[in-house]
Amino acid sequence: MFQKILIANRGEIALRVLRACKELGIQTVVVHSTADADAMHVRLADESVCIGPPPSRDSYLNIHQIVAACEITGADAVHPGYGFLSENAKFADILAAHNITFIGPTGDHIRIMGDKIEAKRTAKRLGIPVVPGSDGAVTDQKEARRIAAEIGYPVIIKASAGGGGRGMKVALTEADLEVALQTASTEAGAAFGDDAVYIEKYLEKPRHIEVQVFGDGFGHGVHFGERDCSLQRRHQKVWEEAPSPALNAEERAHIGGICAKAIADLGYSGAGTIEFLYENGEFYFIEMNTRLQVEHPVTEAITGIDLVHEQIRVASGGGLSVKQEDIKFNGHAIECRINAEDPRTFTPSPGTITHFHTPGGLGIRVDSGVYSGYKIPPYYDSLIGKLIVHGRNRVECMMRLRRALDEFVVDGIKTTLPLFRDLVGNADIANGDYDIHWLEKYLAKEE
């Protein structure tokens, strides 16, 4: 087991990893920008190192500063959390060159899955069902028209190197295709430094289903069930739940088994999430995230397994702590992402939190790094906390969530709490009857 882990992140995920390390008896080092000097994870860590000014490129994305912090403090491993350098193959390679363990997959696996075209090819080779579309990057209009005609309209153009909704355009007809292709390519080049794009069949009312997987790097893999992340705005997840209201036990076991076998065959090490669009009983691979997900707590709630403990165990060479038959699913869990944003316009709302009170009681978990008097800096992601609720079934979970949302108080800034209070009372949400377009249509009606 590791002696000292450096946590190369900030906010709630840095605090989440820090707690796991303390439970395992591992010393902790956190890095921080000057803007985060008063952050909770900095206060609670055994050691902290300031690595630069507020802009991420000068601090949390500064590989040389993070490696130097490891060497200064004697950290023998790095947990990257999510975001920032968590899916940076170069970072993983550099750590390996300095004999520091990256708590995650190899740089090669990060590279494969970070390239959406190569990821799709790999998924297909591993037996994972994929969305019909181009086999590689689309380079001209003639080729694009041919592929779109073969798979049928509507189609979606996606950035090969991207995510988060950037470099992504829908063409409903052939007349839309030229502009969609040019716009997606331009956006991809500006956002990711790579203008390569590919074409896929556009599914009109799919759900977003993702399967949590783990590999030990030695040919063994397991899955921890699925999460439903269909409630999204601009391709960004807002509400996640496990298990999905749309799947039955047979479908869950089927797609989970496919994913676990694929991870084993790939020789993958650590946590990963294989994401699908799901429509009319069929799963279609869209991407794989080679890191811990923001929404991992809902999986922890229904399995009783600490996924960060598992990450650390696997990275230290200890292998998986469970076999597939050991993993049982218990009840239902929902996570709401609490952002420092206007609940209608979603405009960021940095500032000082004057009062912060979290809900409690059976089945309630709040992952947050903020506190009363904390000043939210304007430089980073607006996520300030996650409310995770667990119940014996979905009905109990929804009732508990309603109660927890009523108890949650954040004063001094605007947050998305009012949005969730609206959603929990909506009939479609109560019935689990929604798809990836539902939330944006709902918000459009409210304007």
N, C-alpha and C positions, 0 to 999 in steps of 0.2 A: 504493500500500500504506500501511497505517496506520503512524504513528510510535510510538504508545504505546497499549497496550490495558489497560484495567482489567478485572480478573477478579472478577466479583461473585458469588463462591461460596467454598466451603471444601473441605477434605478432598481425597480422591483426584482429584476432577474439577477442582478448582482447580490442582492440580499437573499434571494431564494437559494442560490448556490452556496453562499456563505453559511447559511443555516445547515445545509446538508453536510458541508465540510466539518462544522463543529460537532454534529451528531456522530460523525465518523472519527472524531479525535484528530483531525488534520488541521495544522496551522494554516492561517489564511493571510493572503496579501491582496489588497485591492489597489487598483490604479484609479486616478481621477484627474479631471481637468480642474483648473482654478475655479470654474463655476460650480463644481460639485464638492467643494471642500467641506461643506456642512451636511453632506448627504448621509443618510442613515447607515448605509453599508460602510462608509468611511469611519463612522463613529464606532462601529461594532467589530471591525476587522482587527486582527492581531497586529498587522502592519499596513501602512498605506504609503503610496508613492504618487506624488503629483507628476504627471507626464506632459503637461502643456496647457496652453490657453484654451478657451471654450470651443473654438471650431473643431469638429470631429477629426478633420484631416490633420490637425496639429496635436491631437491627443489620442482619442480612442481608436483612430485609424493609423496611428503612427507606430508601425511595426518595430522600428529601431528603438524607440523609447520603451516599448513594452518588453522587448528582449533585454534591454539594459536593466529594467526594473527586476526582471527574473534573476539576472546575474548578481545584482546588488543585494537582493534579499535571500538568494539561495533557493528560490522556488524550483521544484523539480517537475512541475506540471502547470498547464494553463487551461482553465475552463473559459471558453469564449462566450458563453450565454447564447443569445440569439442576436441577429443584426450585427452591425460593425464588422468584425473580422471572423465571424463564426463560420462563414462559408468561403473563406479566402484560402485557396490552395497554396499560394506563395507563403502565407503566414505559417501554415502547417509544415511546409517544407523547411522553412528557416528555423522553426523551433526544433524540428528533428535534427537539423545540422548542428544545433547547439546542445544536443542531448537533453532537450526539454520535451516532455510528453504533451502533445496536443490532445485534449480530451474530446475526441471526435474521430471521424474517419480519416483515412490517408488523403494526402493531397491529390493523388490520382483519382480517387473516388469523388472527391469534391469537384475536380475538373470535369469528369464525365457527366455528373448530374447537374453541374452549373451551366453546361451548354445544352440548351433545350432540345436541339436537334439530335445531338449525340445521346442525350438521356432517353429520348423517344426510341432511337435505334436499339439502345441497350435494353430498355424495358421490353421491347418486342422480342428481342433475342432471348430474354429470360422468361418469356411466357406470360407477360403482363398484357392485358388487353389495352389497345391504344385507339385514339381517335383517328378516323380516316383522314388522310391528308398527304402532304408532300413528304418525300423521304429525306429531304435535306433543304438547304436554303433555296429560296426562289429568287432567281437572278433577273428575270425580265417579264414583261407584261404578257407576251405570247405564252410562255410556260405557265404563268399564273392562270391565264384563261383556260388552258387545257386541263390543269389540275382541278380548278374550280368546277369545270363542266363535268369532270369524271365523278367527283364526290357529291356534287349538287349544292346549290345555294340554299340558305345563306352560308358564307364561309367567314372565318376570322383570320386575320393576319397577326402574327405574334413575333416579337423580338426574340431572336435565338439566345441572346445573352442576358435577357432581362426578366422582369417580374414586376409585381405590384401594380399592374395595369398600364404601365408605360410601354409604348411601342406596340399597342394592341388596338386593332381597328376591325370593325365588322363591315362586310360587303353583302348587302341583301340581294343584289342583282349584279349582272355583268357590268352594267353602267356604273356601279359604285366601285368596281374593283381597282381601276387605275388610281383613283385618288386615295383609296384605302391603303394600297400597297406603298405609294410614295410617302404618305403621311406616317405610316408605321415605321418605314425604313428611316426617315428623317428623325423621328422621335427616338428610335433605338440608337442611332448614331450619337445623338446629343446626350442621351441619358447613360449609355453604357460603353461608348467608344467603339461600338460594333454595330453596323447598320444591317447585318444579316437578319432576314425574316423568313418565316415559313408559313404555310397555309394549312388550316385544319377545318373540318366540318364544324359549323357553328350549331350547337345544340340549343334549342329555343327555350326549354324550361327544365334545365337540369338542376340537380342538387350537387353541392360540393361535399364529397365524402373523402376523408383521408384516413389512412391506416397507419397506426403507430407500430413501427418495427424496431427490432434490435438485433444486431449481429455481434458475434464474439471475435470475428476476424479469423476464425479457424474452421469456417464451414458450417457453423450452426446459426440458426436464426429463429426468432419467435415473433409473433404479433401480439399486441395488447388491445385488439379490437379497433373500432373505427370511431371517428368523431364527425359530426355533421356541422359544417362551417358555412352553410348556405346563406345565412343572413350577412350580407356584405354591402358596402357602399364603395363605389369606384374600385372594385376588386379588392378592397381591404375588409378583412373579417371584423365583425362587430360582436357577434354572439355565437358561441360554440357549445355543442352538447354531445354527450355520449351516454348510451349508444344513440345512433340515428333513429328518429321516429319512422324513417322510411324503410328500414331494413328489417328482415326477420333473421332468426338465428341461423338458418341454412345459408342465406346470402352472406351473412357475417363470417361464418366459418369458411365458406368458399373463397371469398376474396382475401380474407386474412391468410388462408393457407397458401394461396398463390404468392402473396407478398413475402411471407416468411421464407418460402422456398427460394424465391428470387434473391433475397438478401443473403441466404446461406450460399447459394451458387456463386454470388458475386464476391464472396469472401469479405463482406462488409463488416466494419467494426464500429460499434456504438449505436447511438440513437439516430433514427431516420424516420421520415414521414413520406409515404407514397400517396400522392393526391390524385383524385379521380373526379370526373364529372359522371353523374349517375342519372340515367333517364330510361324509362320504360324497362326496368329490370336489368339494364346493361351498364357495365363499368367501362370508363374510357380514361386511360392514364393521361395526366396533363404535366406533372412534374414530380420530382422528388426533392425534398429539403433535407440536407445532410447535417442536421443540427437538432437541438431541442426546440420545440415549438412554443410560442406564447401560450397556447391553449393546453399544454401538457397536464395541468392540474385536473382537468375533467377525467382524463384517463387514470390518473392516480386515485381519484375518488372512487371510481367503479372497480378498480383492481386491487386497491390497497397496497400498491407497489410504488416506492419512491424512485422515479425515473432518473433523478440526478444521482442518487446513490448507485443506481445501476450503471450510469455512464462512468462514474469514477471507478467502480469495480472492474468494468470491462477494460478501460484504458490502462489500468494497473496490471493487466494480465490475469485477473482473477476469473475471467469467463462470466457467463450468464449465471445469475443466481437462481433462475427458474427454468423449467422446461415448459413446453406448450401446455401440457396437461395440468400443470400447476396453476395456470392463469385462469381465474374465474371472474365472471362479471357480476357485480352486485349493484342493483338499483340504477339510478339515473342521476346525471350531473349536468349542470349548465354553468357556463362562464360568461359574464358580461365584462367587456373591456371598458373601464372607466377612463375616459380621456379628458384632458383639460381643453375642452372645445365647446363652442356654442352648440347646443343640442339640435339646432335646426340648420344653421349654415355651416357648421363644422369648422368654423374659423378658430384657429388656436387661441387659447386664453391663458397665457403665462401670467404670473403674478404671485402674490403672497397668500397662502392658505391661512385664513384667520381662525377657522375652527374645523377640526377633522375628527369625526366619530364614526367608527366602523360597527356594523352589526355583529351580533354574536349568537350563541345558541347552537344546538345540535345541527350538524351538517353544514355549518357555515365556515368558509375560509376566505380570508382577504389577503392577497399578496400585494403589498404596496411598500414603497420606500419613502413615502411622504408623511408629514406630521403637522400639527398645528404650529404655525409660524414659519413653515418651510416656504422658501421662495422658489417657485418653478422657473427655471431658466428658459429663455426663448430659443435655445440653440438645438434642442433635441426633439425626439419623438414625443407626442403629446400624451402618451399612455402614463397615467399616474397610479393605476391600481387595477386589480382584477378581483371581481366578486365571484366566488365559486360556491355553488350550492349543491348539496347531495341529498337525495331522498330515496325511499324504498322503491318508488316508481315515479314516472314522469308527472303524474298529477300531484303527488306530494311535493316533488321538487319544485314545480311551478308555484304552489301555494307558499312554500318556504321562501322562494325567491321574491315573491311579492312582498312578504313581510320584511325580508332583509333589505330590499330597496327602500322601503318606507323608513327604516332605521338609519340608513346611510346618510351622513351629513358631511358636506364639503362646502364651506363658506369662503368667500373672498375671491373666487374665480368661477367661471362658468364650467360646467361639466356635462357629460352625456347622460347623467343619471335620469333626468326627466324623460329622455327618449326610452330608456329601458322600462320606466314606470308605465309609459304608454304601451309598449310592446307586450308586457306581461299580461295586460288586460285585453289584448286583441284576440278575436276568435280564431283567426288563421294560425296564429302562433300557439294558442292553446291546443289546437288540433294537430299541430305539427305539419300543417299544410302550407308549405312555402318552398320557393326555389331561389336560385342565386339573383334573380331580378326582383324578387318580392319587395325588399326593403326600399330600393330606389323608387319603385312605383308608389309605395306607401308614402314616402317622403314628398314625392311630387304632388300627391293629392292634398297633403297637409299645407302646402305653400299657398 
